[in-house]
Amino acid sequence: ERVKARLEKELPLTFLEFNYMLIQSYDFLELNRKYNCRLQMGGADQWGNIVSSVELVRRLGQSEGYGLTTPLITTASGAKMGKTAQGAVWLNSDRLSSFDYWQFWRNTEDADVGRFMRLFTTLPLDEIARLEKLEGAEINEAKKILADEATRLIHGDEAVLEARKTAHDLFESQGSLNHAQLPHIEVSAAQIASGFSLLDVLRELGLAESNGEARRLIRGGGARLNDVAIVDENQKLQTDDFQDNLAKLSAGKKRHGVVKLV
């Protein structure tokens, strides 16, 4: 029905979109044949693909197949939470560090705190009811508790403590920076002397995917070195930029990385 509506309105339909349902259906068929997989789960937006998958299995006489969909999880602003959305929330620490995972929940919108606590933590309901009523600066403490509990379930107690300390060092403390939880690279004095562009640093830290993206970040005022905006696209990393052999690079307010002088 969706394809038919697009064609009737003469809207563009890519080859991938046209074949997505067929490919997903065949995936389920193969899982059913090889592993006796009989249930496909997904978000409500996958209903059509899942129904087609179940129907293919039935028509080929393999066995009965089933589909289970759940409402899409969105933020209060309506943004979708998923791997196809920008800033995906990966559970694997090699895809998203435990600190960034903690920080994602810490930056939850005020209106989502109670709902996310019910969905993603095992806190008692009466405690959630108390926390979601907090207002003003106090709601930030509720967000930290949400971040702690969600991170503890996936990464454990030690990751929570490290994330808390890193966040404190980054945003609240004027002391030395704990870089263990942040993306970081090591450079030598010789590398700096030969000229190490901040564009390259941003890219190697994963704060920009390319030099072009790093340039756009600088032009937009979103790139900072030790919390000071970078205004020169050709700026090089200097030994004076390091404090206790560490220098912090930031992309926006929520993404940070550290360069360690060795």
C-alpha positions in Angstrom: 0.0 0.0 0.0 2.8 2.4 0.8 4.5 1.6 -2.6 1.3 2.0 -4.4 0.6 5.4 -2.8 4.1 6.6 -3.7 3.7 5.6 -7.3 0.3 7.1 -7.6 1.6 10.4 -6.3 4.6 10.1 -8.7 7.0 10.4 -5.7 10.5 9.0 -6.2 11.1 5.4 -5.0 14.7 4.1 -4.8 15.7 0.6 -5.8 16.6 -0.1 -2.2 13.2 1.0 -0.9 11.4 -1.0 -3.5 13.3 -4.2 -2.6 13.6 -3.7 1.1 10.5 -5.7 1.9 11.5 -8.5 -0.4 15.0 -8.8 1.1 13.8 -8.6 4.7 11.2 -11.3 3.9 13.9 -13.6 2.4 16.1 -13.0 5.5 13.3 -14.3 7.7 12.7 -17.2 5.4 16.4 -18.3 5.6 16.4 -17.9 9.4 13.3 -20.0 9.5 14.8 -22.7 7.3 18.2 -22.9 8.9 17.4 -22.1 12.6 13.7 -22.7 12.9 13.3 -19.0 13.7 9.5 -18.4 13.9 9.2 -14.9 15.4 10.3 -11.6 14.0 10.3 -8.6 16.3 10.5 -4.9 15.4 9.2 -1.4 15.7 5.7 -0.5 14.5 7.2 1.0 11.4 8.3 -2.5 10.3 4.8 -3.9 10.4 4.5 -4.2 6.6 7.9 -5.9 6.2 7.2 -8.3 9.0 3.7 -9.3 7.6 5.4 -9.9 4.2 8.0 -12.1 5.9 5.4 -14.2 7.7 3.4 -14.5 4.5 6.4 -15.7 2.5 7.2 -18.4 5.0 3.6 -19.5 5.0 3.3 -19.6 1.2 6.4 -21.7 0.8 5.0 -24.2 3.3 8.0 -23.9 5.7 6.1 -23.5 8.9 4.0 -20.9 10.8 5.7 -17.6 11.3 4.8 -14.8 13.7 5.4 -11.1 14.0 5.6 -8.9 17.1 5.8 -5.1 16.8 6.1 -2.5 19.5 5.5 1.3 19.4 8.5 3.2 18.3 10.5 4.8 21.1 10.6 8.6 20.5 11.8 11.5 22.5 9.3 14.2 23.8 10.2 16.2 20.7 9.1 13.4 18.4 12.6 12.3 17.4 13.0 8.5 16.7 15.5 6.6 18.8 17.1 4.0 16.6 20.2 3.0 14.6 19.0 4.9 11.5 18.7 8.1 13.5 21.7 10.3 13.9 23.6 9.6 17.1 22.6 6.0 17.5 22.5 4.5 21.0 24.7 1.4 20.6 24.9 -1.1 23.4 28.4 -2.3 22.3 31.2 -0.3 23.9 33.2 -0.6 20.7 30.5 1.3 18.9 29.6 3.7 21.7 31.8 4.2 24.8 30.2 3.6 28.2 30.7 7.3 28.9 28.9 8.4 25.8 26.2 5.9 26.6 25.9 7.5 30.1 26.0 11.0 28.6 23.1 10.2 26.3 20.8 9.5 29.2 22.2 12.4 31.1 21.1 14.7 28.3 17.5 13.4 28.2 14.8 16.0 27.7 13.1 17.0 31.0 9.7 15.6 29.7 11.2 12.2 29.0 12.9 11.5 32.4 10.0 9.6 34.0 9.0 7.7 30.9 12.6 6.6 30.2 13.1 5.5 33.8 10.1 3.3 33.5 11.3 1.8 30.2 15.0 1.5 30.7 15.6 1.1 34.5 14.4 -1.2 37.3 13.9 1.6 39.8 10.8 1.3 42.0 7.8 3.1 40.5 7.2 5.3 43.6 10.9 6.4 43.4 10.4 7.3 39.7 7.2 9.2 40.5 9.2 11.3 43.0 12.1 11.9 40.7 10.0 13.0 37.7 8.3 15.7 39.8 11.6 17.5 40.3 11.9 20.8 38.6 14.6 23.4 37.7 18.2 22.4 38.6 17.0 19.4 40.6 15.8 17.6 37.5 19.5 17.3 36.5 20.0 15.0 39.5 17.1 12.8 38.2 18.8 12.7 34.8 22.0 11.5 36.4 20.2 8.8 38.2 18.6 7.7 35.0 22.0 7.7 33.3 23.5 5.7 36.2 20.7 3.0 36.2 20.6 2.6 32.4 24.4 2.4 32.2 24.6 0.0 35.1 22.4 -2.5 33.4 24.6 -2.6 30.3 28.1 -1.8 31.5 28.2 -2.4 35.2 28.9 -0.4 38.4 32.5 0.4 37.5 31.5 2.0 34.2 29.0 4.2 36.1 31.6 5.4 38.5 34.0 6.2 35.7 31.4 8.0 33.7 30.3 10.1 36.7 34.0 11.1 37.3 34.6 11.9 33.7 31.5 14.0 33.5 32.5 15.8 36.7 36.0 16.5 35.3 34.6 17.7 32.0 31.8 19.9 33.1 32.1 20.7 36.8 35.7 20.5 37.9 38.7 22.8 37.1 41.1 20.0 38.1 43.0 17.5 35.9 41.0 15.7 33.2 40.2 12.0 33.5 40.5 10.8 29.9 40.0 7.1 30.4 36.3 7.1 29.2 36.8 9.5 26.3 38.0 8.9 22.8 41.7 9.6 22.9 44.9 9.5 20.8 48.5 9.8 21.7 51.0 12.1 20.0 54.7 12.8 20.5 56.5 16.1 20.7 58.1 15.2 17.4 54.7 14.9 15.7 53.6 18.3 17.1 56.9 19.9 15.9 56.3 18.6 12.4 52.9 20.2 12.3 49.7 18.3 13.5 46.6 20.0 12.1 43.6 20.3 14.4 41.5 19.1 11.4 43.5 15.8 11.6 43.0 15.7 15.4 39.3 16.1 15.1 39.1 13.4 12.5 41.3 10.9 14.4 39.3 11.4 17.6 36.1 10.5 15.7 34.7 14.0 16.3 34.5 14.5 12.5 34.4 11.9 9.8 36.5 13.9 7.3 38.6 17.1 7.1 35.7 18.7 5.2 33.3 17.9 8.1 35.9 19.3 10.6 36.2 22.5 8.5 32.4 22.9 8.6 32.5 22.3 12.4 35.0 25.0 12.9 33.2 27.5 10.6 30.0 26.8 12.5 31.7 27.6 15.8 31.2 24.1 17.1 34.9 23.0 17.5 36.8 23.9 20.6 40.3 23.3 22.0 40.3 23.3 25.8 36.9 24.9 25.8 38.1 27.8 23.6 36.5 28.1 20.1 38.8 27.2 17.2 38.5 29.9 14.6 41.4 29.1 12.3 40.9 26.1 10.0 44.7 25.8 9.6 45.5 25.9 13.3 48.1 23.4 14.5 48.3 21.6 17.8 51.0 23.1 20.0 52.8 21.9 23.1 51.4 24.9 25.0 47.9 23.4 24.4 48.6 20.6 26.9 47.9 20.7 30.6 49.3 17.7 32.6 50.1 16.3 29.1 46.4 16.4 28.1 44.4 18.5 25.6 40.7 18.4 25.2 38.9 18.7 21.8 35.2 19.2 21.6 32.6 19.0 18.9 29.5 20.8 20.1 28.5 20.6 23.8 28.3 16.8 24.1 31.1 15.2 22.2 34.6 15.3 23.5 38.0 13.7 22.9 41.5 13.9 24.5 44.9 14.1 23.0 47.7 12.8 25.3 51.3 13.9 24.9 53.7 11.0 25.3 
